[in-house]
Amino acid sequence: MPALPLAGIRVVEFAHMVMGPTCGLVLADLGADVIKVEPAPNGDNTRRLAGAGSGFFALANRNKRSLAVDLQSAAGMALVRRLLAGADVLVENFRPGAMDKLGLGWADLHPFNPRLIYCSCKGFLPGPYENRVALDEVVQMMGGLAYMTGEPGRPMRAGSSVNDIMGGMFGAIGILAALNQRHATGEGRHVQSALFENNVLLVAQHMAQYVVSGEEAPPMTQRRPAWPIYDIFATADGQVFVGAVTDTQWQLFCAAFGLEDLAADPALATQQQRVAQRARTLPRAAAALRGYTRAALMAKCDALGLPYAPIVRPIELFDDPHLNASGGLLAMTLPGGLRTKLPGLPLALDGERPPLRRDPPEVGQHGAELAAELGYGPAEVAALQASGALV
């Protein structure tokens, strides 16, 4: 595979949890040298999360090097500042003001390294809310996504950290834009991305629907489908989603499943008529599909060119044939020695998926290596480690 697009770009990441590390992950998978700065001696607290957070570190920290330093020590801070002097990008996602207190805010570092692109991944962009504490669940509630996901009167968060992940992606997009602009200006920029504003973009389609139609979108659990067949159907051994969203697909669906009388019914001639009469047609469709096995129904839909999908739990994706054949799952060893495979970035370059270059690192795994790259001699590295400034 040719050199990755961001080879030669050095990124220093001060981040934990999901949003900031996801931003760094995108850059790392695309070839950047991402150095994860962790607190000495125990490293990022995300490593020790349990329950729903136990997969966060494994998910977002491959292809990075770990530098565990004591930023409260003069020696540790001196090492980090030497690192930042030659860096292209800094990514951080701590509470507003935390980096400024360390002397590592945008105002501190821009004069020190004018080419540095500084990305702050926050809860809110500048404005009245900017100093609030935010979590993915908080912005889903206040940004309309939980309302759209749940039942009426029972808001429910989406089944993934969607704003953390997408907020990190938008941080990476802003960084890429700033890197491109730096070719012309020689100057870095302060990039900001935020959970709340990301969430608002996710529900923007529903805002636009109200503007265009005058109708407020109900929660998706109460949705009014725009197509005659767009539903989950029971089969003999499971469930399958099937869609028929065009006139041609409606005719194919009816012909394939013994519903020729519906295809010929003049009262169902148009899309609007078919949608309006779903209460009559859906029970017929459900009865026609119920006798198929899941595999047989999917094979038939595939042959017909109809949209379909099995209803899958996340753990079943480890065995997905497409992901395994296409390089979509990256085999890696997690800290502690656990072997697994986890999804790569959802993109390809000339048909190739970005590869795994480094397993998620142990705490401070690359500290001595990085110090040597910055010009520290063996005795100096040993002294840093002996003092606790460097793991």
FIMAR-953847 format. One record per residue (C-alpha): residue in one letter; x, y, z. Coordinates in nm, 3 decimals, padded with zeros to 5 digits. Example, Ala and Ser with C-alpha at 12.3 -4.5 7.8 and 13.67 -1.06 7.14 Angstrom:
2
+------+---------+---------+---------+
! code !      c1 !      c2 !      c3 !
+------+---------+---------+---------+
!    a !  01.230 ! -00.450 !  00.780 !
!    s !  01.367 ! -00.106 !  00.714 !
+------+---------+---------+---------+
END
This chain:
391
+------+---------+---------+---------+
! code !      c1 !      c2 !      c3 !
+------+---------+---------+---------+
!    m !  00.000 !  00.000 !  00.000 !
!    p !  00.134 !  00.352 ! -00.078 !
!    a !  00.225 !  00.584 !  00.208 !
!    l ! -00.078 !  00.687 !  00.406 !
!    p ! -00.203 !  01.043 !  00.345 !
!    l ! -00.101 !  01.187 !  00.682 !
!    a !  00.243 !  01.026 !  00.704 !
!    g !  00.485 !  01.281 !  00.844 !
!    i !  00.222 !  01.470 !  01.044 !
!    r !  00.285 !  01.466 !  01.420 !
!    v ! -00.017 !  01.488 !  01.650 !
!    v !  00.001 !  01.529 !  02.028 !
!    e ! -00.317 !  01.408 !  02.196 !
!    f ! -00.425 !  01.517 !  02.544 !
!    a ! -00.753 !  01.328 !  02.557 !
!    h ! -00.957 !  01.068 !  02.739 !
!    m ! -01.290 !  00.887 !  02.708 !
!    v ! -01.424 !  00.886 !  02.347 !
!    m ! -01.448 !  01.221 !  02.167 !
!    g ! -01.086 !  01.339 !  02.173 !
!    p ! -00.939 !  00.990 !  02.126 !
!    t ! -01.171 !  00.935 !  01.827 !
!    c ! -01.036 !  01.253 !  01.669 !
!    g ! -00.683 !  01.123 !  01.723 !
!    l ! -00.781 !  00.779 !  01.594 !
!    v ! -00.900 !  00.916 !  01.260 !
!    l ! -00.569 !  01.097 !  01.214 !
!    a ! -00.367 !  00.796 !  01.332 !
!    d ! -00.542 !  00.551 !  01.101 !
!    l ! -00.471 !  00.787 !  00.811 !
!    g ! -00.100 !  00.777 !  00.886 !
!    a ! -00.025 !  01.053 !  01.138 !
!    d !  00.218 !  00.989 !  01.422 !
!    v ! -00.023 !  01.035 !  01.713 !
!    i !  00.141 !  01.060 !  02.054 !
!    k ! -00.103 !  01.004 !  02.339 !
!    v !  00.009 !  01.202 !  02.645 !
!    e ! -00.109 !  01.024 !  02.961 !
!    p ! -00.067 !  01.109 !  03.329 !
!    a !  00.216 !  00.924 !  03.503 !
!    p !  00.228 !  00.671 !  03.651 !
!    n ! -00.109 !  00.502 !  03.583 !
!    g ! -00.209 !  00.650 !  03.249 !
!    d ! -00.546 !  00.747 !  03.109 !
!    n ! -00.832 !  00.666 !  03.349 !
!    t ! -01.029 !  00.542 !  03.047 !
!    r ! -00.811 !  00.229 !  03.059 !
!    r ! -00.980 !  00.131 !  03.386 !
!    l ! -01.346 !  00.196 !  03.305 !
!    a ! -01.590 ! -00.090 !  03.359 !
!    g ! -01.931 ! -00.180 !  03.219 !
!    a ! -02.044 !  00.025 !  02.920 !
!    g ! -01.711 !  00.213 !  02.922 !
!    s ! -01.488 ! -00.094 !  02.924 !
!    g ! -01.440 ! -00.089 !  02.547 !
!    f ! -01.362 !  00.282 !  02.508 !
!    f ! -00.983 !  00.258 !  02.531 !
!    a ! -00.960 ! -00.047 !  02.304 !
!    l ! -01.180 !  00.122 !  02.044 !
!    a ! -01.006 !  00.456 !  02.004 !
!    n ! -00.634 !  00.415 !  02.073 !
!    r ! -00.477 !  00.191 !  01.810 !
!    n ! -00.201 !  00.328 !  01.588 !
!    k ! -00.086 !  00.564 !  01.866 !
!    r !  00.224 !  00.590 !  02.084 !
!    s !  00.192 !  00.641 !  02.459 !
!    l !  00.393 !  00.900 !  02.649 !
!    a !  00.317 !  00.892 !  03.023 !
!    v !  00.455 !  01.202 !  03.198 !
!    d !  00.403 !  01.401 !  03.515 !
!    l !  00.292 !  01.742 !  03.391 !
!    q !  00.314 !  01.880 !  03.744 !
!    s !  00.691 !  01.831 !  03.736 !
!    a !  00.921 !  02.081 !  03.564 !
!    a !  01.105 !  01.799 !  03.387 !
!    g !  00.785 !  01.643 !  03.257 !
!    m !  00.651 !  01.975 !  03.132 !
!    a !  00.984 !  02.056 !  02.966 !
!    l !  00.971 !  01.727 !  02.775 !
!    v !  00.615 !  01.794 !  02.659 !
!    r !  00.696 !  02.148 !  02.548 !
!    r !  00.992 !  02.015 !  02.350 !
!    l !  00.753 !  01.768 !  02.188 !
!    l !  00.503 !  02.044 !  02.106 !
!    a !  00.770 !  02.266 !  01.953 !
!    g !  00.787 !  02.032 !  01.654 !
!    a !  00.425 !  01.914 !  01.648 !
!    d !  00.175 !  01.982 !  01.371 !
!    v ! -00.146 !  01.923 !  01.567 !
!    l ! -00.264 !  01.917 !  01.927 !
!    v ! -00.594 !  01.749 !  02.021 !
!    e ! -00.753 !  01.797 !  02.365 !
!    n ! -01.091 !  01.728 !  02.519 !
!    f ! -01.062 !  01.834 !  02.881 !
!    r ! -01.297 !  02.072 !  03.061 !
!    p ! -01.281 !  02.435 !  02.948 !
!    g ! -00.982 !  02.606 !  03.105 !
!    a ! -00.796 !  02.287 !  03.207 !
!    m ! -00.526 !  02.319 !  02.939 !
!    d ! -00.491 !  02.694 !  03.008 !
!    k ! -00.414 !  02.620 !  03.375 !
!    l ! -00.129 !  02.397 !  03.261 !
!    g !  00.006 !  02.669 !  03.032 !
!    l ! -00.088 !  02.455 !  02.731 !
!    g ! -00.388 !  02.652 !  02.601 !
!    w ! -00.420 !  02.796 !  02.251 !
!    a ! -00.313 !  03.141 !  02.367 !
!    d !  00.001 !  02.992 !  02.525 !
!    l !  00.104 !  02.766 !  02.241 !
!    h !  00.022 !  02.968 !  01.929 !
!    p !  00.308 !  03.217 !  01.986 !
!    f !  00.534 !  02.927 !  02.089 !
!    n !  00.461 !  02.723 !  01.773 !
!    p !  00.267 !  02.936 !  01.520 !
!    r !  00.227 !  02.639 !  01.282 !
!    l !  00.051 !  02.428 !  01.546 !
!    i ! -00.312 !  02.342 !  01.472 !
!    y ! -00.492 !  02.325 !  01.805 !
!    c ! -00.814 !  02.122 !  01.822 !
!    s ! -01.045 !  02.148 !  02.122 !
!    c ! -01.317 !  01.881 !  02.138 !
!    k ! -01.578 !  02.017 !  02.381 !
!    g ! -01.936 !  01.991 !  02.496 !
!    f ! -02.042 !  02.319 !  02.336 !
!    l ! -01.898 !  02.569 !  02.092 !
!    p ! -01.845 !  02.927 !  02.219 !
!    g ! -02.169 !  03.079 !  02.348 !
!    p ! -02.391 !  03.083 !  02.655 !
!    y ! -02.353 !  02.708 !  02.716 !
!    e ! -01.978 !  02.676 !  02.663 !
!    n ! -01.883 !  02.621 !  03.029 !
!    r ! -02.150 !  02.361 !  03.102 !
!    v ! -02.051 !  02.004 !  03.174 !
!    a ! -02.162 !  01.786 !  02.883 !
!    l ! -02.187 !  01.415 !  02.814 !
!    d ! -02.323 !  01.236 !  02.509 !
!    e ! -02.644 !  01.159 !  02.699 !
!    v ! -02.681 !  01.521 !  02.812 !
!    v ! -02.671 !  01.660 !  02.458 !
!    q ! -02.895 !  01.383 !  02.325 !
!    m ! -03.159 !  01.496 !  02.574 !
!    m ! -03.126 !  01.869 !  02.513 !
!    g ! -03.066 !  01.834 !  02.140 !
!    g ! -03.379 !  01.640 !  02.043 !
!    l ! -03.215 !  01.307 !  01.958 !
!    a ! -03.343 !  01.125 !  02.267 !
!    y ! -03.693 !  01.257 !  02.192 !
!    m ! -03.673 !  01.121 !  01.836 !
!    t ! -03.536 !  00.784 !  01.949 !
!    g ! -03.776 !  00.700 !  02.232 !
!    e ! -04.148 !  00.652 !  02.277 !
!    p ! -04.369 !  00.959 !  02.328 !
!    g ! -04.302 !  01.086 !  02.679 !
!    r ! -04.013 !  00.842 !  02.721 !
!    p ! -03.697 !  00.988 !  02.565 !
!    m ! -03.422 !  00.734 !  02.508 !
!    r ! -03.057 !  00.781 !  02.421 !
!    a ! -02.932 !  00.628 !  02.097 !
!    g ! -02.761 !  00.292 !  02.130 !
!    s ! -02.409 !  00.424 !  02.075 !
!    s ! -02.191 !  00.720 !  02.173 !
!    v ! -02.294 !  00.888 !  01.849 !
!    n ! -02.204 !  01.245 !  01.942 !
!    d ! -01.870 !  01.155 !  02.099 !
!    i ! -01.772 !  00.962 !  01.787 !
!    m ! -01.905 !  01.209 !  01.531 !
!    g ! -01.783 !  01.507 !  01.733 !
!    g ! -01.434 !  01.358 !  01.718 !
!    m ! -01.474 !  01.307 !  01.344 !
!    f ! -01.572 !  01.671 !  01.292 !
!    g ! -01.266 !  01.771 !  01.493 !
!    a ! -01.055 !  01.568 !  01.251 !
!    i ! -01.230 !  01.728 !  00.953 !
!    g ! -01.152 !  02.073 !  01.093 !
!    i ! -00.788 !  01.972 !  01.145 !
!    l ! -00.758 !  01.849 !  00.786 !
!    a ! -00.903 !  02.178 !  00.661 !
!    a ! -00.658 !  02.374 !  00.876 !
!    l ! -00.364 !  02.162 !  00.757 !
!    n ! -00.457 !  02.237 !  00.399 !
!    q ! -00.488 !  02.610 !  00.469 !
!    r ! -00.151 !  02.608 !  00.645 !
!    h !  00.014 !  02.530 !  00.312 !
!    a ! -00.080 !  02.881 !  00.201 !
!    t ! -00.055 !  03.077 !  00.528 !
!    g !  00.209 !  02.895 !  00.731 !
!    e ! -00.016 !  02.951 !  01.035 !
!    g ! -00.207 !  02.710 !  01.254 !
!    r ! -00.571 !  02.757 !  01.352 !
!    h ! -00.776 !  02.691 !  01.664 !
!    v ! -01.027 !  02.423 !  01.559 !
!    q ! -01.324 !  02.353 !  01.785 !
!    s ! -01.584 !  02.078 !  01.765 !
!    a ! -01.863 !  02.007 !  02.010 !
!    l ! -02.110 !  01.742 !  02.122 !
!    f ! -02.418 !  01.965 !  02.130 !
!    e ! -02.373 !  02.120 !  01.788 !
!    n ! -02.300 !  01.777 !  01.643 !
!    n ! -02.625 !  01.648 !  01.792 !
!    v ! -02.818 !  01.941 !  01.643 !
!    l ! -02.683 !  01.846 !  01.300 !
!    l ! -02.808 !  01.491 !  01.354 !
!    v ! -03.165 !  01.613 !  01.408 !
!    a ! -03.148 !  01.887 !  01.143 !
!    q ! -03.349 !  01.673 !  00.900 !
!    h ! -03.642 !  01.688 !  01.140 !
!    m ! -03.607 !  02.064 !  01.177 !
!    a ! -03.602 !  02.099 !  00.799 !
!    q ! -03.906 !  01.872 !  00.766 !
!    y ! -04.104 !  02.113 !  00.985 !
!    v ! -03.994 !  02.411 !  00.776 !
!    v ! -04.084 !  02.244 !  00.447 !
!    s ! -04.401 !  02.056 !  00.544 !
!    g ! -04.532 !  02.243 !  00.847 !
!    e ! -04.553 !  01.910 !  01.032 !
!    e ! -04.347 !  01.832 !  01.340 !
!    a ! -04.173 !  01.496 !  01.311 !
!    p ! -04.296 !  01.247 !  01.572 !
!    p ! -04.047 !  01.013 !  01.743 !
!    m ! -03.914 !  00.747 !  01.507 !
!    t ! -04.103 !  00.485 !  01.709 !
!    q ! -04.421 !  00.659 !  01.592 !
!    r ! -04.296 !  00.744 !  01.245 !
!    r ! -04.519 !  00.773 !  00.943 !
!    p ! -04.332 !  00.583 !  00.671 !
!    a ! -04.310 !  00.739 !  00.328 !
!    w ! -04.303 !  00.395 !  00.162 !
!    p ! -04.552 !  00.108 !  00.143 !
!    i ! -04.306 ! -00.160 !  00.255 !
!    y ! -04.040 ! -00.040 !  00.500 !
!    d ! -04.067 ! -00.268 !  00.799 !
!    i ! -03.929 ! -00.548 !  01.013 !
!    f ! -04.093 ! -00.882 !  00.933 !
!    a ! -04.098 ! -01.205 !  01.133 !
!    t ! -03.967 ! -01.517 !  00.958 !
!    a ! -03.968 ! -01.880 !  01.066 !
!    d ! -03.641 ! -01.829 !  01.259 !
!    g ! -03.583 ! -01.459 !  01.318 !
!    q ! -03.650 ! -01.111 !  01.187 !
!    v ! -03.557 ! -00.932 !  00.863 !
!    f ! -03.606 ! -00.571 !  00.758 !
!    v ! -03.743 ! -00.542 !  00.401 !
!    g ! -03.814 ! -00.234 !  00.195 !
!    a ! -03.996 ! -00.163 ! -00.130 !
!    v ! -03.955 !  00.209 ! -00.188 !
!    t ! -04.019 !  00.259 ! -00.562 !
!    d ! -04.297 !  00.166 ! -00.804 !
!    t ! -04.070 ! -00.095 ! -00.960 !
!    q ! -03.982 ! -00.249 ! -00.624 !
!    w ! -04.349 ! -00.264 ! -00.527 !
!    q ! -04.427 ! -00.462 ! -00.842 !
!    l ! -04.128 ! -00.693 ! -00.785 !
!    f ! -04.225 ! -00.750 ! -00.422 !
!    c ! -04.584 ! -00.835 ! -00.502 !
!    a ! -04.494 ! -01.067 ! -00.789 !
!    a ! -04.229 ! -01.251 ! -00.586 !
!    f ! -04.442 ! -01.312 ! -00.277 !
!    g ! -04.778 ! -01.405 ! -00.425 !
!    l ! -04.944 ! -01.066 ! -00.391 !
!    e ! -05.032 ! -01.013 ! -00.755 !
!    d ! -05.379 ! -00.894 ! -00.662 !
!    l ! -05.226 ! -00.602 ! -00.469 !
!    a ! -05.003 ! -00.514 ! -00.763 !
!    a ! -05.308 ! -00.504 ! -00.992 !
!    d ! -05.537 ! -00.316 ! -00.751 !
!    p ! -05.618 !  00.029 ! -00.899 !
!    a ! -05.666 !  00.161 ! -00.546 !
!    l ! -05.291 !  00.096 ! -00.492 !
!    a ! -05.167 !  00.241 ! -00.819 !
!    t ! -04.963 !  00.527 ! -00.672 !
!    q ! -04.707 !  00.550 ! -00.396 !
!    q ! -04.933 !  00.783 ! -00.200 !
!    q ! -05.224 !  00.538 ! -00.221 !
!    r ! -05.008 !  00.248 ! -00.108 !
!    v ! -04.871 !  00.441 !  00.190 !
!    a ! -05.221 !  00.549 !  00.290 !
!    q ! -05.341 !  00.186 !  00.284 !
!    r ! -05.056 !  00.022 !  00.476 !
!    a ! -05.304 ! -00.097 !  00.739 !
!    r ! -05.456 ! -00.317 !  00.469 !
!    t ! -05.143 ! -00.426 !  00.281 !
!    l ! -04.891 ! -00.485 !  00.562 !
!    p ! -05.074 ! -00.781 !  00.721 !
!    r ! -05.081 ! -00.947 !  00.379 !
!    a ! -04.710 ! -00.885 !  00.331 !
!    a ! -04.628 ! -01.013 !  00.678 !
!    a ! -04.825 ! -01.334 !  00.619 !
!    a ! -04.649 ! -01.390 !  00.287 !
!    l ! -04.301 ! -01.357 !  00.442 !
!    r ! -04.361 ! -01.547 !  00.765 !
!    g ! -04.304 ! -01.892 !  00.615 !
!    y ! -03.950 ! -01.814 !  00.492 !
!    t ! -03.640 ! -01.876 !  00.694 !
!    r ! -03.432 ! -01.567 !  00.751 !
!    a ! -03.161 ! -01.689 !  00.513 !
!    a ! -03.410 ! -01.781 !  00.240 !
!    l ! -03.589 ! -01.447 !  00.259 !
!    m ! -03.263 ! -01.252 !  00.242 !
!    a ! -03.143 ! -01.459 ! -00.053 !
!    k ! -03.467 ! -01.390 ! -00.237 !
!    c ! -03.457 ! -01.016 ! -00.166 !
!    d ! -03.094 ! -01.006 ! -00.277 !
!    a ! -03.182 ! -01.174 ! -00.608 !
!    l ! -03.469 ! -00.930 ! -00.661 !
!    g ! -03.262 ! -00.621 ! -00.575 !
!    l ! -03.485 ! -00.530 ! -00.281 !
!    p ! -03.341 ! -00.355 !  00.025 !
!    y ! -03.313 ! -00.596 !  00.319 !
!    a ! -03.119 ! -00.647 !  00.639 !
!    p ! -03.099 ! -00.905 !  00.914 !
!    i ! -03.157 ! -00.777 !  01.269 !
!    v ! -02.810 ! -00.817 !  01.420 !
!    r ! -02.663 ! -00.773 !  01.769 !
!    p ! -02.324 ! -00.596 !  01.784 !
!    i ! -02.142 ! -00.912 !  01.898 !
!    e ! -02.257 ! -01.091 !  01.581 !
!    l ! -02.052 ! -00.848 !  01.371 !
!    f ! -01.731 ! -01.027 !  01.469 !
!    d ! -01.840 ! -01.302 !  01.228 !
!    d ! -01.978 ! -01.080 !  00.951 !
!    p ! -01.844 ! -01.221 !  00.622 !
!    h ! -01.818 ! -00.885 !  00.448 !
!    l ! -01.627 ! -00.719 !  00.732 !
!    n ! -01.390 ! -01.012 !  00.759 !
!    a ! -01.326 ! -01.040 !  00.385 !
!    s ! -01.282 ! -00.667 !  00.324 !
!    g ! -01.038 ! -00.579 !  00.602 !
!    g ! -01.310 ! -00.403 !  00.798 !
!    l ! -01.206 ! -00.576 !  01.121 !
!    l ! -00.850 ! -00.517 !  01.239 !
!    a ! -00.686 ! -00.798 !  01.437 !
!    m ! -00.503 ! -00.652 !  01.738 !
!    t ! -00.367 ! -00.723 !  02.083 !
!    l ! -00.509 ! -00.506 !  02.361 !
!    p ! -00.312 ! -00.396 !  02.668 !
!    g ! -00.284 ! -00.700 !  02.891 !
!    g ! -00.252 ! -00.940 !  02.598 !
!    l ! -00.616 ! -00.993 !  02.495 !
!    r ! -00.641 ! -01.074 !  02.123 !
!    t ! -00.942 ! -00.946 !  01.930 !
!    k ! -01.050 ! -00.770 !  01.614 !
!    l ! -01.228 ! -00.435 !  01.604 !
!    p ! -01.373 ! -00.219 !  01.326 !
!    g ! -01.143 !  00.004 !  01.123 !
!    l ! -01.233 !  00.341 !  00.975 !
!    p ! -01.531 !  00.317 !  00.737 !
!    l ! -01.335 !  00.425 !  00.430 !
!    a ! -01.099 !  00.285 !  00.167 !
!    l ! -00.809 !  00.441 ! -00.022 !
!    d ! -00.771 !  00.297 ! -00.371 !
!    g ! -00.976 !  00.003 ! -00.250 !
!    e ! -00.757 ! -00.061 !  00.056 !
!    r ! -00.870 ! -00.016 !  00.416 !
!    p ! -00.630 !  00.179 !  00.642 !
!    p ! -00.422 ! -00.084 !  00.824 !
!    l ! -00.332 ! -00.151 !  01.184 !
!    r !  00.022 ! -00.025 !  01.240 !
!    r !  00.032 ! -00.030 !  01.620 !
!    d ! -00.174 ! -00.210 !  01.881 !
!    p ! -00.333 !  00.010 !  02.151 !
!    p ! -00.033 !  00.094 !  02.370 !
!    e !  00.054 !  00.000 !  02.723 !
!    v !  00.091 !  00.296 !  02.963 !
!    g !  00.404 !  00.490 !  02.868 !
!    q !  00.513 !  00.219 !  02.625 !
!    h !  00.694 !  00.465 !  02.398 !
!    g !  00.823 !  00.713 !  02.654 !
!    a !  01.194 !  00.631 !  02.630 !
!    e !  01.171 !  00.604 !  02.251 !
!    l !  01.008 !  00.946 !  02.219 !
!    a !  01.246 !  01.111 !  02.464 !
!    a !  01.537 !  00.981 !  02.257 !
!    e !  01.378 !  01.121 !  01.941 !
!    l !  01.358 !  01.460 !  02.117 !
!    g !  01.731 !  01.454 !  02.188 !
!    y !  01.745 !  01.317 !  02.542 !
!    g !  02.045 !  01.091 !  02.605 !
!    p !  02.022 !  00.754 !  02.781 !
!    a !  02.130 !  00.899 !  03.114 !
!    e !  01.876 !  01.180 !  03.089 !
!    v !  01.599 !  00.933 !  03.008 !
!    a !  01.697 !  00.717 !  03.304 !
!    a !  01.693 !  01.024 !  03.531 !
!    l !  01.347 !  01.122 !  03.407 !
!    q !  01.220 !  00.773 !  03.478 !
!    a !  01.386 !  00.757 !  03.820 !
!    s !  01.225 !  01.087 !  03.920 !
!    g !  00.878 !  00.974 !  03.810 !
!    a !  00.855 !  01.247 !  03.547 !
!    l !  00.846 !  00.979 !  03.276 !
!    v !  00.719 !  00.623 !  03.283 !
+------+---------+---------+---------+
END
